[in-house]
Amino acid sequence: MAGEVDVRWLLVSVTTAGAVPSLRMQVWRKLRGLGALYLQQSVCLLPDRPAVAAAVAELGERVRSDGGRMRVVRVEVVDEGERSELAGEMSAAVDREYAEVLERLPSFFAELETESRRGRAVFAEVEESEADLERFRSWVAKIASRDYFGAPQGERVRAGLRRAGEALAGFEREALAGEDAEGPGAS
């Protein structure tokens, strides 16, 4: 675990009974997107950091305006072992997400290799691969936004994305060389 583990946490409790039907799903998605650690149904913990607190406050406004109820209590976890355990659970959840990226990233490299072997290093394939890489980057950015404690797989994923960018640059050079070989006006 990198650095000191947060002492202050946000304890969030949400009730959506009698509220707008879609509210429960919206709340769940937002809290999960923030990386909430659920203690039980509708009760979770998040590190008390300015960006997290602001997002939770905004969510609270939405919950109340849609007929639900949300309480946010700032708590201090004084036991260092408990803080480490909470941070470890949050990091493990993030690591599972990073592991999924690592599981899928080889397909990106395989696609580039297949298209190159087929002689299909062309502009359209470059664009498609750029879009694929951007989806990976966006996905990892979302995961990283809730990686509060430096999950172990994070650096491995970032290294994989760097390699993917380098592989795509090579594929793009191959496509450009192929177009140049076709002669003037080929671009």
N, C-alpha and C positions, 0 to 999 in steps of 0.2 A: 504494500500500500504506500502510495506516495504522500509524504508529508503528514501533517497533523490531521486527525479525523475530527470533524465538526463536533462541537459540544452542544450547540443549539440546533434544535430541530423544529419543524412544523408538524404538529399532529393535526390531521385533517379528518373531519367526520362529515359525511354527506348523507342527507335523506332526500330522496326524490319522490317518495310516495305522494300521490295527488298532484304531482307537477306535470308539465308537458311530457308526453310519452317518450320523446326522443332524448330527454335530458339525461337520463341515467347513462345511456351510451355515450353521449357527448362528454359527460363528466369522467367516465371511466377512461375514454380515449385521451383526454387532456392530462389526467393524472398519470396514466401509464406513459404518456409521451414525455412527461417531466421526470419519469423514473421512480415514481412512488413505490414504496415498499409497503405492501398491504399487511396489516397486522390481523385483520379480520375483514369481513365484508363491509364496505363503506367506511373503513377507518384505515388511514395510512400515514406514513411518515415520509418527510422529505427534508433534506438539509436546509437549514434556514440561511439562505443566501439571497442577496438582493434581487437577482433576476427571477429566482424561484418564488420568492415571497410576492413579487409583483404579479407573476403569472397566476399564482393561487388567489390573490386578492381579486384579480380580474375575473377568474372563474367563479369566485364567491358572488360577485355582482350578478353574473349571468344566472347562476343557480337561483338566487333570490328573486330575480326578475321573472324567471320561468316557473316560480311557485314551489321551489325546493328550499331546503335549509342546509346551510353549511357553516360549520364551526371550524375555526383555525386557532389552535392554542400553541403558543411557543413553549417548548419544553427544553430542559437542559438534561442531557444524559451525562451524569457525573461519573459513572463507572466506566473507566477506560476500556475494560474488556467488553462491556456491552456496546460501546461506541464502535469498537473494532469489529464486533460481530455484525452490527447493523451495516457498516460500510462494506464488510465482506459479502453480506447477502446482496447488497446493491451491486457490487462489482461482479459477483457471480452471474446475476441476471444480465448485466451488460455483456459479459464475456460470452454468454450463450448467444446473444445477438451477433456479436462479432464472429463467433464460430460459424454462424449461418452464412455470413458474407464470405468467410474463408472457404466454406464448402462450395459456394457458387462461383467464386472468382475464377477457378480453373476453366470453366466453360467459356469465359471471355477470351482467354489465351487460346483455347482450342479452336474457337471460331476464327480468330485471326489466322491461325496456322492453317486451318482447312481452306479458307478463302485464298490464302497466299499460294498454297499447294495447287489449287484449282486454276491459278492464274487469274483470280478475280479480285486482285488488288486494284480496285477502281474507286472513283469518287463516291459513288452511291454506297459502297461497302464501308468506306471511311466514315461517311456521315452516320450510317447505322451503328457502327462501332463507337463513334463519339457519343451518340445518344445512350448506348448501353453503359459506357464508362461514366457518363454524367449521372445515370440512375444509381450506379454503385456509389459514386461520390455523395450524392444527395442522401442516400440511405445511411452511409457511414456518418455523415454530418449529423443526422438525427440521433443516431446512437451516441455519438460523441457528446452531444448536448446534455445527455443524462449520465455521462461517465464522470461522476463527481470525484471518484477516488482512484482514477488511473488503472482501470481494469487491465490485467496482464496481456490480453490479446490485442489491445488497442494499437500498439506500435507495430505488431505483425500485420494488422489490417492496413495501416497507413503505408507500410513498406510494400504490401501487395498492390495497393492503388498506385504507388509511384512506379512500380514495375509495369503495371498495366498501361500507364500513361506513356512510358518509354516504348513499350511494345506497339502501342497505337501510333506513336510518332514514326517508328520504323515502317509500319504498314503504310502510313501516309506517304513516306518517302518512296516506297516501292510503287505506290499508285501513281505518284507524280512522275517517276522515272518511266513507268509504262506509258503514260500519256505523252511524255516527251519523245519516246521512241516511235510513237505513231506519226510524228512529223508535225510541221507547222499547222497552226490552226486547230490542233487536236483539243486544246483546252477550251 
